[in-house]
Amino acid sequence: MSDLVRINYIDKDHDSIVSDVIAQIKAKYPDTWTDFEHDNAGRMLLEVHAYIIDLLLFYLDRQANECFLVTARERQKAINCCKAIGYVLSSAVPSKVTVKITLKQTVPSNVTINAGTELTTSEKIVFELDADVIILAGELNGFGTATQGKTYTEILGISDGSANQSFLISKTGVIDIKQISVGYEKWTEVESFAFASALSKNYTVEIDALGRGKIIFGDNRNGLIPTAGSMVKIVYRVGGGLKGNIVKNTLIKVNGTGYDANGQPVAVTVTNEEAATGGEDEETIAHARKWAPVTYSQQNRLVTEEDYTAAANSFADKGLGRFAKAKAIIHERSGEANVIRIYALCRDADGGFIAPSKALGDAFVSAIDDTKMITDHVEVTAGTYQSVDISGTVKMQPGYLKEEVLANLNENIEILFDMENREMGQSLRISDLYKALDSAPGVDWVELTTPQSTVTPVSEYDLLTLGNVNFEVS
């Protein structure tokens, strides 16, 4: 039987490694090495090796963690985990806004402002007209819609005729692929080649953690291979994010002109009488960690309130944006039909909540038409939100500065009210608030003035948000 000391494989930190190795040396060479003091050269080498082993074990554990969505921290690893269950992390999505185009004076013929004309704010945020805007003869104003982002045209490369070849788009922040052409022929995007035939002129799109788009073609079994020597060309859009949720009267410049019936240029101006809505930053890992497993469990069918809630929170439209928060509630139940109302909120450029646009709601209802119960009637309406003010007295521990303690308190409160941690209809328990405040570094004790008890939303679709924070620190 071996006389070596049994190694503890659970303790993998530096100090434990040093202790285990010393124990092994003492058991194996009791009379050879007896000096383990810190000024010993052998102890120095032992600790250097323990440091290296500690680092290796850390990175091994880190790599193992990245294999699972629940513990992944790197965005690309989360994208890969979600891909395995058919869930795609949403890239940033653009906002949409109604615009008013105005002539300096009336003209005797119709004036057309072409689709794709760029409209910009003073901060150089670019929108593009979705369709031609026509100002009728004798009128001063015309109306249309515009989507945030900028369109680019690029030659991706030349096909080499190989299977599963891919092309990387040069710009980051891709939000939409408008067109892929091989030679002079347009090809069609599909989610997967699983149902593509050998002759299907299809391609798929993958967006990586840096927002770079990759175009992938088939293998002549599932999806046609582009003919060798043919040019692959792309038209795509870049943009998206909360920054596109501009307030009203922010668009100030038309990067182009209108044209009358004779093709002559006519000067025009632009404004937006309503705020833009729907823009959202790229989906966070925390959001995907919460909703990807739920979406997978639905298996492309919507039956319960939870199914509809997950579908709404996972929905994104490339031209209309996505909901920031959503909750489904069944309002009417009968043997023949159910009425499911989706209460939803979007965000403005500062992260505040606003009502979703009707177009975004209609797009969601249309998107789930094939997966919902045939007897279910679904409608989208605006949710509500209620701000919670927090104030009180704080006694700080010795050795801390007042500003430092206040910063720690605010950080813990913001984590408690983080949008990923709160749902519509969720109460704020006073014990959770005290726990967040008491755990802030430098805090000895806290006495709250407001709130003094658990805060309950006024309805199932009401979201509690953070209001004013005011503490007296002594």
Beta strands, then each sheet from edge to edge (+ up, - down):
strand 1: 96-103
strand 2: 111-113
strand 3: 118-121
strand 4: 126-129
strand 5: 133-135
strand 6: 141-148
strand 7: 150-158
strand 8: 166-168
strand 9: 174-182
strand 10: 185-189
strand 11: 202-207
strand 12: 213-217
strand 13: 231-238
strand 14: 251-255
strand 15: 258-259
strand 16: 265-266
strand 17: 268-271
strand 18: 325-333
strand 19: 338-347
strand 20: 353-354
strand 21: 376-382
strand 22: 384-396
strand 23: 443-450
strand 24: 462-473
sheet 1: 14+ 3- 4+ 6- 1+ 17-
sheet 2: 2+ 5-
sheet 3: 7+ 13- 9+ 10- 11- 12+ 8-
sheet 4: 15+ 16-
sheet 5: 18+ 19- 20+
sheet 6: 18+ 19- 21-
sheet 7: 23+ 22- 24-
end
